[in-house]
Structure formats: structure tokens, C-alpha cells
Amino acid sequence: MEGIRTYLREVVGELRKVVWPSRERVAKATGIVVTMVALVAGFLFIWDLGVDWLMRLLFS
């Protein structure tokens, strides 16, 4: 039981050392991630349409 207490005390101590980002920084990073995911999804959608068109052309 003492080992668990020591572990939890150390975890709390390490969490106090963490430099947490500001709300604005988190919002900006989230916006960048969402934008990049949308761009990659759009690219893959267009790529898929092109490959589908090519396959239909070759196998028709």
C-alpha cells in the first residue's frame, strides 16, 4: 500500500511540473488539425474519384 501512495505522490509532483498550454493555443492548434484533416480528406476523395474513373475506363 505504501508503494501505491509513493507512486501517486510522484505522479502529482510530475503533473505540477507540466506547462499547460493556454486556451488560445489549444484552440489554434485544434483549428490547424481540423483544417489539415479536411484538406487530406478532400484530396483522398478526389484521388478516389480519379482512380474510380480510371478503373471504369479500363474495365468497361
C-alpha positions as CSV (number, residue, x, y, z in Angstrom):
1,M,0.0,0.0,0.0
2,E,2.9,2.4,0.7
3,G,4.2,1.8,-2.8
4,I,0.9,3.0,-4.3
5,R,0.9,6.1,-2.1
6,T,4.5,6.9,-3.2
7,Y,3.6,6.4,-6.8
8,L,0.6,8.7,-6.6
9,R,2.6,11.3,-4.8
10,E,5.2,11.2,-7.5
11,V,2.5,11.4,-10.2
12,V,1.0,14.5,-8.6
13,G,4.5,16.1,-8.3
14,E,5.2,15.5,-12.0
15,L,1.9,16.9,-13.1
16,R,2.7,20.1,-11.2
17,K,5.8,20.5,-13.4
18,V,3.8,20.3,-16.6
19,V,3.5,23.6,-18.5
20,W,-0.1,23.5,-19.7
21,P,-0.9,25.4,-23.0
22,S,-3.3,28.4,-22.9
23,R,-6.9,28.1,-24.2
24,E,-6.0,30.2,-27.2
25,R,-3.1,28.0,-28.1
26,V,-5.2,24.9,-27.8
27,A,-7.9,26.5,-30.0
28,K,-5.4,27.5,-32.6
29,A,-3.8,24.0,-32.7
30,T,-7.2,22.4,-32.9
31,G,-8.2,24.6,-35.8
32,I,-5.0,23.7,-37.7
33,V,-5.6,20.0,-37.1
34,V,-9.2,20.2,-38.3
35,T,-8.2,22.1,-41.4
36,M,-5.4,19.7,-42.3
37,V,-7.7,16.7,-41.8
38,A,-10.3,18.3,-44.1
39,L,-7.7,19.0,-46.7
40,V,-6.3,15.4,-46.6
41,A,-9.9,14.0,-46.7
42,G,-10.7,16.2,-49.7
43,F,-7.5,15.1,-51.5
44,L,-8.3,11.5,-50.9
45,F,-11.8,11.9,-52.0
46,I,-10.7,13.5,-55.3
47,W,-8.0,10.8,-55.7
48,D,-10.6,8.1,-55.2
49,L,-12.9,9.6,-57.8
50,G,-10.0,9.7,-60.2
51,V,-9.0,6.1,-59.6
52,D,-12.7,5.0,-59.9
53,W,-13.0,6.8,-63.2
54,L,-9.8,5.2,-64.4
55,M,-10.9,1.7,-63.4
56,R,-14.2,2.2,-65.1
57,L,-12.5,3.3,-68.2
58,L,-10.1,0.4,-68.2
59,F,-12.6,-2.4,-67.4
60,S,-15.6,-1.2,-69.4
